C-alpha cells in the first residue's frame, strides 16, 4: 500500500492503470499520478495500448532493469484532451500516439540527426527515470502526459486499435528496411519469423515493392503468410533442400526472432553484398563465424525502433498504403491471461488492450 500512496503523491493529476508489483509479473489495478500539463506537453485520454513482448520481459524483470510498481505499455494511442501554452502541433480532439520513449537530451549528435532512439540519455515510456526523478508509467492506464516532441499524429486512415502496435513493432521493421536500402521495388527481402514484428515487416516490405519471402521453422504458417499477409513465397528453414536451393538469392533479410537460432544458414541465403539485419533480441549471444561474411562481402547489422521524424513517416506511409497490424483486442481484465498466451506465442499477431472502454470499469 505504501508504494501506491507514494505514487499518488508524486504528481497532482490522478491516474489509474494496471501495474505489476514484483517479479511475479501479475498485473492488478493501480492508482498513481501524472504531472500537470506543462507548456510543451500534450495530455491525452488513452484509448488503446498494444501489448509488446518487451512488456512481458519487463513485468518479470527478466532484463534486470525493471522498477516496481511497473505500469507497462509503449504502444499507446488516444485523443488529446489538453495542450500546453507553447504546443504548436496538436489540439484537443486530435488522434495521437506515444511509442517507446518520452524524452531525450535533444542536444547530442543522435538527437540533432533525428535519432532520439539512439540518444544515450533517452527516457523510456515506462520504468524510466523522468527529469524530475520520478518513475515513468506506461499506457496500461487512462491518461498520458508527454512533451509534444515525442507525441505522434495518428492519420485518420489508420484505425486506432491496429495503429497502436505500429508505434513499436511497426517502426522496428520499417526503419531497417529504409536504412539498409531494402525499400526499393524488386528487392528480394526475407523475413525471419512470423510473429508480432514479422507480420508487419511482410506488409511494409510488400508496400515498398519488394519480393518478400517468409523464412520460418513452421510449415503450418505458409498459407497464412502467402494468402493472408501477401508474402510471395515461403521458405522452411529446417528443410535443407529448400535452403540450399535458395542460397545466394536475397538482397536482405530482416531477422525478427528473439530466441536462440543459427545465423550462418541465413547468411548463406544472401547475395554478394547482402545484409542480414537483426531486430530481435535473443537472450544469449549468437555465433557468427567470420568466414561466412568474407565470402560475399556480406553484412550483419542491427536496428532498434526509430526517431520521432521517421516514426511519423512510418505512420503516414502505413496510412497511405493500408498497412496495419493484425490484432486481437482484449479488455484490461484479460491482461494477465494475454501475457500467458503471449509467452506461448498464442496470438495472431498482437494483443491490444481496449483501454478506453474497459479500464474505467475497474476503477
C-alpha positions, 0 to 999 in steps of 0.5 A: 500500500505504501508504494501506491500512496507514494505514487499518488503523491508524486504528481497532482493529476490522478491516474489509474492503470494496471501495474505489476508489483514484483517479479511475479509479473501479475498485473492488478489495478493501480492508482498513481499520478501524472504531472500537470500539463506543462507548456510543451506537453500534450495530455491525452485520454488513452484509448488503446495500448498494444501489448509488446513482448518487451512488456512481458520481459519487463513485468518479470524483470527478466532484463534486470532493469525493471522498477516496481510498481511497473505500469507497462505499455509503449504502444499507446494511442488516444485523443488529446484532451489538453495542450500546453501554452507553447504546443504548436502541433496538436489540439484537443480532439486530435488522434495521437500516439506515444511509442517507446520513449518520452524524452531525450537530451535533444542536444547530442549528435543522435538527437540533432540527426533525428535519432532520439532512439539512439540518444544515450540519455533517452527516457523510456515510456515506462520504468524510466527515470523522468527529469524530475526523478520520478518513475515513468508509467506506461499506457496500461492506464487512462491518461498520458502526459508527454512533451509534444516532441515525442507525441505522434499524429495518428492519420485518420486512415489508420484505425486506432486499435491496429495503429497502436502496435505500429508505434513499436513493432511497426517502426522496428521493421520499417526503419531497417528496411529504409536504412539498409536500402531494402525499400526499393521495388524488386528487392528480394527481402526475407523475413525471419519469423512470423510473429508480432514484428514479422507480420508487419515487416511482410506488409511494409516490405510488400508496400515498398515493392519488394519480393518478400519471402517468409523464412520460418521453422513452421510449415503450418504458417505458409498459407497464412503468410502467402494468402493472408499477409501477401508474402510471395513465397515461403521458405522452411528453414529446417528443410535443407533442400529448400535452403540450399536451393535458395542460397545466394538469392536475397538482397536482405533479410530482416531477422525478427526472432528473439530466441536462440537460432543459427545465423550462418544458414541465413547468411548463406541465403544472401547475395554478394553484398547482402545484409542480414539485419537483426531486430530481435533480441535473443537472450544469449549471444549468437555465433557468427563465424567470420568466414561466412561474411568474407565470402560475399562481402556480406553484412550483419547489422542491427536496428532498434525502433526509430526517431520521432521524424521517421516514426511519423513517416512510418505512420503516414506511409502505413496510412497511405498504403493500408498497412496495419497490424493484425490484432486481437483486442482484449479488455484490461481484465484479460491482461494477465491471461494475454501475457500467458498466451503471449509467452506461448506465442498464442496470438495472431499477431498482437494483443491490444488492450481496449483501454478506453472502454474497459479500464474505467470499469475497474476503477 
